[in-house]
Amino acid sequence: MKKFAFTFLFVFASNFSAIAIAAEPIIDNERVTVWDTTMPLPPAQHDFISVPLSHKGTAVFGHRGDISGEADARTIVIELKEHAVPPLANTSGYLDAYDRPHIVKLLENDKVIVWSYRWNLGEPTPMHFHSKDVVIVYEEDTALKSTMPDGNNVLNEYKFADTRFNRRNRTHAELLVRDTGSAMITELK
């Protein structure tokens, strides 16, 4: 497992006593740094997407230098590093991953496309190809069976607020196998 090279230290003073809280990123690679926070973060080093977990299906684009996160509100903050990777050409013969049924495009700019998606129990997605890297924030417990073109499959169990970075060049179909499932999906340009 990768050890993170930096930690933010937050200090709050109240009635002459100080409390220090350390925060480390939950994902850090050449494309993004992702934070899971319940308090405002220092001014962002990069443009970012803020996903407030108390408001399902919403996301906000913020600029470098802006404050992200809110006091007492759990938020996933996706800082977008200056490491663009062009999308792959889809030569798979399958549909592009997005746009698809039950998905809503929330925002698009020169860095990202952000989608709000809900899986429906027993309704598989079409087999599809991911041409871009994505960050997925699960907004509720979600059990997905992922099936590859060769028929092999795997069951993935996600919990509320689980956040994943998935690299491009993947082809699969997904099937929600119980309960409900929704996520905020940030495609990186």
C-alpha positions in Angstrom: 0.0 0.0 0.0 1.3 3.5 -0.9 2.4 5.7 2.0 1.3 9.3 1.6 4.0 11.9 1.7 2.0 14.7 3.3 -0.6 15.3 6.0 -2.6 18.5 6.8 -2.6 19.5 10.5 -5.6 21.5 11.6 -5.6 23.4 14.9 -8.6 24.8 16.6 -8.5 27.0 19.7 -11.4 27.3 22.0 -11.3 28.6 25.6 -7.5 28.7 25.5 -7.2 25.0 24.7 -6.1 23.7 21.3 -7.1 20.5 19.5 -5.1 19.2 16.5 -6.7 17.0 13.9 -4.6 15.3 11.2 -6.0 14.5 7.8 -4.5 12.3 5.1 -5.8 11.8 1.6 -7.7 8.6 0.9 -6.4 8.5 -2.7 -3.3 10.1 -4.1 -1.8 9.5 -7.5 -0.6 11.4 -10.6 -4.2 12.5 -11.5 -6.0 13.3 -8.2 -5.8 13.7 -4.5 -9.0 12.7 -2.8 -10.0 13.8 0.8 -12.9 12.5 3.0 -13.5 15.3 5.4 -16.1 16.6 7.9 -14.5 20.1 8.1 -13.2 22.8 5.7 -9.8 22.0 4.1 -7.1 24.6 3.6 -7.2 26.4 0.3 -7.1 23.9 -2.5 -3.8 23.4 -4.4 -5.8 22.5 -7.6 -9.3 22.8 -9.0 -11.6 20.3 -7.4 -14.9 18.5 -7.3 -16.7 18.6 -4.0 -19.3 15.8 -3.4 -21.4 16.6 -0.3 -22.6 13.2 1.1 -25.5 14.8 2.9 -27.0 15.9 -0.5 -27.2 12.9 -2.8 -26.8 13.5 -6.4 -24.9 16.8 -6.1 -21.4 18.0 -6.9 -19.7 21.4 -7.1 -16.7 22.5 -9.1 -14.3 24.6 -7.2 -11.1 26.5 -8.2 -7.6 26.4 -6.9 -7.4 28.6 -3.8 -11.0 28.0 -2.8 -11.9 26.4 0.5 -13.6 23.0 0.1 -15.5 21.0 2.6 -18.0 22.1 5.3 -17.9 22.0 9.1 -19.9 18.9 10.4 -20.9 17.8 6.8 -19.1 14.8 5.4 -17.7 15.7 2.0 -15.5 13.9 -0.6 -13.1 16.4 -2.2 -11.4 15.4 -5.5 -8.5 17.7 -6.3 -7.6 17.6 -10.0 -3.9 17.6 -10.6 -2.4 19.0 -13.8 -1.8 15.6 -15.4 -4.2 15.3 -18.3 -4.4 11.9 -20.0 -6.4 11.9 -23.2 -9.3 9.4 -23.5 -8.6 6.2 -25.4 -10.4 5.6 -28.8 -13.2 3.2 -28.3 -12.3 0.3 -30.7 -13.9 -2.3 -28.4 -17.1 -2.7 -30.4 -19.1 -1.9 -27.2 -20.9 1.3 -26.1 -19.1 4.1 -24.3 -19.5 3.9 -20.6 -21.5 7.1 -20.4 -24.2 8.4 -21.4 -26.5 5.5 -20.3 -30.0 5.0 -18.9 -30.6 6.3 -15.4 -27.7 8.8 -15.5 -27.7 12.6 -15.2 -24.8 14.8 -16.3 -24.3 17.4 -13.6 -21.4 19.3 -15.0 -18.8 19.3 -17.7 -15.7 21.5 -18.4 -12.3 21.1 -19.9 -11.1 18.9 -16.9 -14.1 16.6 -16.0 -17.5 15.3 -16.6 -19.5 14.6 -13.4 -22.4 12.2 -13.5 -25.0 11.1 -10.9 -26.0 7.5 -11.4 -28.5 5.1 -10.0 -28.4 1.3 -10.7 -31.8 -0.5 -10.7 -32.1 -3.9 -9.0 -32.0 -6.7 -11.6 -31.4 -4.3 -14.5 -27.9 -4.8 -16.0 -26.1 -1.9 -17.6 -25.1 -2.5 -21.3 -21.7 -3.9 -21.8 -19.6 -0.8 -22.1 -16.0 0.6 -22.5 -14.3 3.1 -20.2 -12.1 5.4 -22.2 -11.3 7.8 -19.3 -10.0 7.4 -15.7 -12.8 7.9 -13.2 -13.3 8.6 -9.5 -16.5 7.0 -8.1 -18.1 8.0 -4.8 -20.7 5.5 -3.6 -23.7 7.3 -2.0 -25.1 4.2 -0.4 -24.2 0.6 0.2 -24.0 -1.0 -3.2 -23.5 -4.6 -4.3 -22.5 -4.8 -8.0 -21.7 -7.9 -10.1 -19.3 -6.9 -12.8 -19.2 -9.1 -15.9 -16.4 -8.9 -18.4 -16.9 -9.7 -22.2 -15.4 -13.2 -21.6 -18.2 -14.0 -19.2 -16.1 -13.9 -16.0 -17.6 -11.9 -13.2 -16.8 -10.6 -9.8 -19.1 -9.3 -7.0 -18.0 -5.9 -5.6 -19.4 -4.7 -2.3 -19.2 -1.0 -1.6 -20.2 0.9 1.5 -21.6 4.4 1.8 -18.8 7.0 1.0 -16.5 4.3 -0.4 -14.4 6.1 -3.1 -12.5 4.4 -5.9 -10.1 5.5 -8.6 -10.6 3.3 -11.7 -8.2 3.5 -14.7 -9.4 3.7 -18.2 -9.3 0.8 -20.7 -11.9 -1.4 -19.0 -14.9 -3.2 -20.6 -17.7 -4.7 -18.5 -21.4 -4.7 -17.6 -22.7 -4.1 -14.1 -25.7 -5.6 -12.3 -27.1 -4.4 -8.9 -27.7 -7.7 -7.0 -29.6 -6.4 -3.9 -31.1 -3.3 -2.3 -30.2 0.0 -4.0 -27.1 1.6 -5.5 -26.1 5.1 -6.5 -22.8 6.9 -7.1 -21.3 10.2 -8.2 -18.9 9.5 -11.1 -16.2 12.0 -12.1 -14.6 11.2 -15.5 -11.2 12.8 -15.8 -10.3 14.4 -19.1 
